[in-house]
Each structure stands twice: as structure tokens, then as C-alpha cells.
Amino acid sequence: MGLVGAGAVASTSFVQSAHAQQTPVVEMGNNYFDPIGLRVDPGTTVRFELAEGAHSATAYSDRIPDGASAFDSGTISQGRFEHTFETPGTVDYYCIPHESTGMVGRIVVGSPGGPAEEGSIPYGEVPSSEAIVEQGAVAYGSTSDGSRDGGDGMMGPSGHGMMNDRNGGGVGVPVVGGGLGMLGILGGALYWLRGRSTPSENHSSPREVLETRYASGEIDEEEYRRRRKRLDGTGEDSSE
């Protein structure tokens, strides 16, 4: 039992050590850090990698735990920057050229704590430390509680933000379909009305009109012969 217990302790220690040695990556893109919130163990090295543009990863000197070093990559346009986080607590950082646009981020080392928890970040918005600890990493474009934003919140990594209601107020397919449906109804009505027209409207020949009225019983044989004879002799319209 003692050997099993010692083995378990050694195994746990190894897992924790390996976890601390992993290198999480924070992407620096078009005015954003992604993930914007990250939780790491003390002793973890975080890599800040450029996706586009020129950026920096610069710690707020007054928003880091006591005893922690204020890292600063300087503005870089290529390559990467790494920093090892040793002191537990909350670390807020920013991009020098784009701080005013809200390009900020937060890293919780171990558990939340320190000056960063005592007030709001000067620019932009970062997720709450509780959400970061719970999720491990909070993607850029999420709300302060770590959930995905569906409205006017943070802009996504594309740099264009999320559209309200997804339709952007444009003319939707249902509207176009409704208009086409109305046109179809009107066309059908016109076709039906034409089918209801009188024989005199459908036939240009007086002889055809006479034949039709005789066949339908509208006039008798004597009247038919009289009008037919008149039509053959004079060429006048004998339909009446």
C-alpha cells in the first residue's frame, strides 16, 4: 500500500510538472488577443504569436501580482514573444499601439488575486477571472462572463464584429418570396377572367359566333338559317 501511495504521489507530481511545462499560445491579430482570457499554472511559459500586423504584449505594471515581473515584448511585426509566469495572481496586459482600441488580455496564474482584481482595466474589456478559471481559456469575442457574444459585444478575430440579428436589416428571402406569390395570384386571376369572356370576345369571325350560338341552342334553326343567308349575301355581322 505504501508503494502504491508513493507511486500515486509521484505520478501526480509528474502530471503537474508536465502541465506547467506546456506552452499555451496567445494569438495577436487585428486588434485582438486570442484567447483574451487564459488560466495557467505557475511556472508556465506562454507564447505570444503574431497573426498579422505589428503588436506588443505588455503587462500593466500596476495590474500584476506583487513580486511578479512586468513583461514587455515591445512592438514586433514578425516572430513571437514568450514569458514565463511564476507568481500566482491575475495579470492584465495590452498592446502598445492598439491599447486605445481595446486590445487587452488577462492571464490568471494559479488563482485570481492582486491589483488587477481591485478595479476595471483602463481600456477595453476582459473576461472575469472566475470565468477564466472555470473555462481555462476564454476565446476573443466572448462576453465578460466567458459566454459567446451574439450582439454588439466584442468584435471577433475577423475584425468586423458580429452583426445584429445576422440579417443586417437587409431585404430577406421571405419578403421576396411573398412578392412573387402575389404576382402569381394576380396572374391566375387574369387568366380566369379571360376564360370567362363571352364568345364574341373570343372569336373574331361573325360566322363562328353564329355557329356557336346555334350549337348552344341560343337561337332556333329558322333564325339560324335566316341569319346565315343574310351573312352569306351581304357579309354583315348577323350575330345579333
N, C-alpha and C positions, 0 to 999 in steps of 0.2 A: 504494500500500500504506500509505503514511504517512497519507493522508487517511482511508482505511478504518479504520486503527487509532485515529486521533483520534476518529472518529465513534463507534466502539465504546465508547471510554472515556467519551465524553460521554453516550452512551445509558445506560451502566451507572450513571453518576453520577446521571442523571435518575431512573432507576427507584428507586435507593436513597433519593433525596430524597423522591420521591412516597410511598414506603413509610413513611418516617419521619413524613410529614405526615398519614397516615391516622389516624383516631380510633377505636381499639377501644373497645367498650362493656363494662363490668362491671355486671351487674345486682345490685342489693341487694334481696333479698326476705326471706322469712320465716326469718330467722336464717341466711342464706347469701349468699355472693358467687358469682356465676356469670358467667364461668368462675372457678374458685377458683385456677387457675394460668394465667399469661399471660406470653408472651415478646414483648418489643417491642425495637425499635432505639432507641438513644439519640436523644433529641430528639422522641420520640413523645408525643403528648398522649392520655391515657386518660380516658375519660368514665365516671363512676360514676353510674348512673341508678337511681332508686327504682322498685321494682316494687310494694311495699306496705310499710306500717309506717313507722317512723322509725328511721333508721340513720346511721352515720357511716363514713367511710373515713379511718382514722387510722394513720399509719405508726408502727411501733415505733422510737423514736429510737435504740435500741441494736441494731437489726437492719436497718440500711440501710448502703449503701457509704460509705466515708469521703469527705467532701466533698459528699454529697447532702443535700438539704433534707428535713426531716421534715414531710410534708404532713399536714393535718388539716382535714377538711370541717366538723367539728362535727356534732352530731346534727341531721339535717334530716328533715322529714316531707313535703317536696314539692320538685320541681325536680331538679337534678343538680349534680354537682361534677366539675371537671376538674383534672388535674395533668399537667404535662409532665415526663417522666423524662429527665434529661440525663446523669446519672452512671452508667456501667456497673456492674453488680453485681446482687446479689439484694436485693429489698425485701420485707419481711414487714409486713403491716398487719392491722388489726382494726376491729371495730365497737364503739364505746364502750359502748352499752347492752347488747350481746349478746356481749361477749368471753368471758364465763364459759360461754356455751353453745357455744363453738367457732366463732363467726362470724369466721373469719380467712381471709386470702388471701395469695398470693405472686405477685410480678411479677419476672421476670428481665429486666434491661435489658442487652441485648447478650449477655453471657456471665455465668455464675454467679460469685459472689465476695462477699467482705465478711463481717461478723459473723454474718449470718443462716445462713451455711454452717457455723458452728462449733458450733452446738447446736440443740436442738429448740425449736420455737415454744412459748411459755408455755402456750397453750390450744389445744385442738383439734388438727387435723392438716392439713398442706398437702402437695401433691404434691412429689416430689423435683424439684430444679432440672433434673436430666438429662431427666426425663420432660417437663417443660415445654419445654425447648429442643427436644427431639425432635418434640413434637407441635404446638408453637406455642401451643396453648390446651388446657387440661385442664378439662373440664366438672365442675361440682359434682356429687358423688355417685360420683366415681371413687376408686379406692384410691390409695395413696401413689405407686404406680408409674405412675399415669395410666390404668389399665385400669378398665372399668366394674365396679362392685362388685355382687355377686349375693347377699350375705349380710347380716351385721349391721354393715356399714361405715357410711359417712357417709349421712345422710338426703338424699333427693332434694329438688329445689326445691319439691315439694308440701308439705314439712314433716312428712310422716308416715313417712318412712323406707321401706325396702324390706322386704317380708315374707319370712321364711324359707320356702323351698320353694314359695312362691307360693300354697300352699293354706291356710296359716294353721292347720293342724291340724283343719280342719272335716271334715264328712262329705262325701266325694266322690261323684261320679256313679257310679263303678264299684260302690261299696257299695250304693247304692240299686238299681242295675240287677240286682245279684246277688240282692237280696231279692225283687224282682219275679219273677225267674226261678224261684226256689224256690217261690213261690206258684203259678206256672203249672204246675210239675211236680206239686205236690200236687193241684191241681185236676184235672189229667189223670188221675192215678191214681184219684181218687174216681169220676170218670166211667167209667173202665174197670171198676172194681169193681161199679158199679151195672149195667153191661151184662152182667156175669157172673152176676147173680142168677137164681134159679130161677123158672120160670113162675108158681108160686104167689105169689111176691113181686111179680110184675109185673101180675097180674090179680086183681081183687077178686071177680069172679063165679065161683062153683063150676062153672057150666055152661061157661064159657070154658076153665077149667082142664081139664075133662073132654074137651072138643073138642080141645084142644091135645095131650093125652096120647094120644088115639085117633089123631089125624092123624100123630103121630110114631111110631106103632107100639108105643108103650109098653104098651098094652092091646089085646086082640083084640076082634073085633066082638061076640061074645057077652057079654063083660064090659062092653063099652061100652053095649049095649042094656040090660043088667040095671041098670047104674048110672044110665043116662038115665031108665029107667022109675021107679026109686026116687026120683030127683031131682025128676021131674015130679009124682010122687004125694005126696011128703012135704015137699019143699022143703029137705031136709037136704043137707049137703055130701057128695057122693058121689065126691069126687076121690080118696079113699083106698080 
